Amino acid sequence: MARTQKITKYQVDQWKTTLEQMLEEGNFRQDGRPLSPAGIAERKQEIAMLRGLNTLRVGQVVDLDTVQPIDEGTNNAGS
């Protein structure tokens, strides 16, 4: 049985705020110093993850292991 969770408004707001902040900072730390190449790669990965999370809606049920939406009442094994 997959671990599931219903998305809350707080989570959606938090993801949106974090994504906006990361995009605003670009390739710099909060203190204004430039990120290392490894830091830039990590930032890009986090931004990609947050963009994926921002496609989720409040009240949607997701599988916590894959962070994929689950259609309630249907079996997602085939999709």
Rosetta constraint file for C-alpha pairs under 8 A:
AtomPair CA 2 CA 63 HARMONIC 6.17 0.50
AtomPair CA 2 CA 64 HARMONIC 7.59 0.50
AtomPair CA 2 CA 65 HARMONIC 7.48 0.50
AtomPair CA 3 CA 63 HARMONIC 5.72 0.50
AtomPair CA 3 CA 64 HARMONIC 5.56 0.50
AtomPair CA 3 CA 65 HARMONIC 6.86 0.50
AtomPair CA 4 CA 61 HARMONIC 6.47 0.50
AtomPair CA 4 CA 62 HARMONIC 5.41 0.50
AtomPair CA 4 CA 63 HARMONIC 4.54 0.50
AtomPair CA 4 CA 64 HARMONIC 5.46 0.50
AtomPair CA 5 CA 61 HARMONIC 5.49 0.50
AtomPair CA 5 CA 62 HARMONIC 5.56 0.50
AtomPair CA 5 CA 63 HARMONIC 6.76 0.50
AtomPair CA 5 CA 64 HARMONIC 6.72 0.50
AtomPair CA 6 CA 58 HARMONIC 7.67 0.50
AtomPair CA 6 CA 59 HARMONIC 5.43 0.50
AtomPair CA 6 CA 60 HARMONIC 5.49 0.50
AtomPair CA 6 CA 61 HARMONIC 4.29 0.50
AtomPair CA 6 CA 62 HARMONIC 6.40 0.50
AtomPair CA 7 CA 11 HARMONIC 6.69 0.50
AtomPair CA 7 CA 12 HARMONIC 7.42 0.50
AtomPair CA 7 CA 56 HARMONIC 7.60 0.50
AtomPair CA 7 CA 57 HARMONIC 6.78 0.50
AtomPair CA 7 CA 58 HARMONIC 5.06 0.50
AtomPair CA 7 CA 59 HARMONIC 5.02 0.50
AtomPair CA 7 CA 60 HARMONIC 5.44 0.50
AtomPair CA 7 CA 61 HARMONIC 6.25 0.50
AtomPair CA 7 CA 62 HARMONIC 7.35 0.50
AtomPair CA 8 CA 12 HARMONIC 6.59 0.50
AtomPair CA 8 CA 58 HARMONIC 5.24 0.50
AtomPair CA 8 CA 59 HARMONIC 6.14 0.50
AtomPair CA 9 CA 13 HARMONIC 6.15 0.50
AtomPair CA 9 CA 58 HARMONIC 5.41 0.50
AtomPair CA 9 CA 59 HARMONIC 7.95 0.50
AtomPair CA 10 CA 14 HARMONIC 6.06 0.50
AtomPair CA 11 CA 15 HARMONIC 6.14 0.50
AtomPair CA 12 CA 16 HARMONIC 6.21 0.50
AtomPair CA 12 CA 53 HARMONIC 7.94 0.50
AtomPair CA 12 CA 54 HARMONIC 6.70 0.50
AtomPair CA 12 CA 56 HARMONIC 7.63 0.50
AtomPair CA 12 CA 57 HARMONIC 7.29 0.50
AtomPair CA 12 CA 58 HARMONIC 6.83 0.50
AtomPair CA 13 CA 17 HARMONIC 6.14 0.50
AtomPair CA 14 CA 18 HARMONIC 6.08 0.50
AtomPair CA 15 CA 19 HARMONIC 6.07 0.50
AtomPair CA 15 CA 50 HARMONIC 6.26 0.50
AtomPair CA 15 CA 53 HARMONIC 7.02 0.50
AtomPair CA 15 CA 54 HARMONIC 6.47 0.50
AtomPair CA 16 CA 20 HARMONIC 6.18 0.50
AtomPair CA 16 CA 50 HARMONIC 7.80 0.50
AtomPair CA 16 CA 54 HARMONIC 6.52 0.50
AtomPair CA 17 CA 21 HARMONIC 6.18 0.50
AtomPair CA 18 CA 22 HARMONIC 6.17 0.50
AtomPair CA 18 CA 50 HARMONIC 7.95 0.50
AtomPair CA 19 CA 23 HARMONIC 6.15 0.50
AtomPair CA 19 CA 47 HARMONIC 6.36 0.50
AtomPair CA 19 CA 50 HARMONIC 6.11 0.50
AtomPair CA 19 CA 51 HARMONIC 7.34 0.50
AtomPair CA 20 CA 24 HARMONIC 6.10 0.50
AtomPair CA 21 CA 25 HARMONIC 6.20 0.50
AtomPair CA 22 CA 26 HARMONIC 6.24 0.50
AtomPair CA 22 CA 43 HARMONIC 7.70 0.50
AtomPair CA 22 CA 47 HARMONIC 7.16 0.50
AtomPair CA 23 CA 47 HARMONIC 7.73 0.50
AtomPair CA 25 CA 29 HARMONIC 6.82 0.50
AtomPair CA 25 CA 30 HARMONIC 6.98 0.50
AtomPair CA 27 CA 34 HARMONIC 6.08 0.50
AtomPair CA 27 CA 35 HARMONIC 5.66 0.50
AtomPair CA 27 CA 40 HARMONIC 5.94 0.50
AtomPair CA 27 CA 43 HARMONIC 7.77 0.50
AtomPair CA 28 CA 32 HARMONIC 5.56 0.50
AtomPair CA 28 CA 33 HARMONIC 5.54 0.50
AtomPair CA 28 CA 34 HARMONIC 4.34 0.50
AtomPair CA 28 CA 35 HARMONIC 5.22 0.50
AtomPair CA 29 CA 33 HARMONIC 5.41 0.50
AtomPair CA 29 CA 34 HARMONIC 6.15 0.50
AtomPair CA 29 CA 35 HARMONIC 6.18 0.50
AtomPair CA 35 CA 39 HARMONIC 5.26 0.50
AtomPair CA 35 CA 40 HARMONIC 5.88 0.50
AtomPair CA 36 CA 40 HARMONIC 6.17 0.50
AtomPair CA 37 CA 41 HARMONIC 6.28 0.50
AtomPair CA 38 CA 42 HARMONIC 6.20 0.50
AtomPair CA 39 CA 43 HARMONIC 6.04 0.50
AtomPair CA 40 CA 44 HARMONIC 6.18 0.50
AtomPair CA 41 CA 45 HARMONIC 6.29 0.50
AtomPair CA 42 CA 46 HARMONIC 6.21 0.50
AtomPair CA 43 CA 47 HARMONIC 6.12 0.50
AtomPair CA 44 CA 48 HARMONIC 6.19 0.50
AtomPair CA 45 CA 49 HARMONIC 6.27 0.50
AtomPair CA 46 CA 50 HARMONIC 6.12 0.50
AtomPair CA 47 CA 51 HARMONIC 6.07 0.50
AtomPair CA 48 CA 52 HARMONIC 6.37 0.50
AtomPair CA 49 CA 53 HARMONIC 6.30 0.50
AtomPair CA 50 CA 54 HARMONIC 6.03 0.50
AtomPair CA 51 CA 55 HARMONIC 6.82 0.50
AtomPair CA 52 CA 56 HARMONIC 7.56 0.50
AtomPair CA 53 CA 67 HARMONIC 7.86 0.50
AtomPair CA 56 CA 60 HARMONIC 6.84 0.50
AtomPair CA 56 CA 69 HARMONIC 7.47 0.50
AtomPair CA 60 CA 69 HARMONIC 6.81 0.50
AtomPair CA 60 CA 70 HARMONIC 7.69 0.50
AtomPair CA 61 CA 69 HARMONIC 5.84 0.50
AtomPair CA 61 CA 70 HARMONIC 5.57 0.50
AtomPair CA 61 CA 71 HARMONIC 7.39 0.50
AtomPair CA 61 CA 72 HARMONIC 7.39 0.50
AtomPair CA 62 CA 67 HARMONIC 5.79 0.50
AtomPair CA 62 CA 68 HARMONIC 5.36 0.50
AtomPair CA 62 CA 69 HARMONIC 4.22 0.50
AtomPair CA 62 CA 70 HARMONIC 5.24 0.50
AtomPair CA 63 CA 67 HARMONIC 5.19 0.50
AtomPair CA 63 CA 68 HARMONIC 5.49 0.50
AtomPair CA 63 CA 69 HARMONIC 6.36 0.50
AtomPair CA 63 CA 70 HARMONIC 6.49 0.50
AtomPair CA 64 CA 68 HARMONIC 7.54 0.50
AtomPair CA 70 CA 76 HARMONIC 6.86 0.50
AtomPair CA 71 CA 75 HARMONIC 7.61 0.50
AtomPair CA 71 CA 76 HARMONIC 7.20 0.50
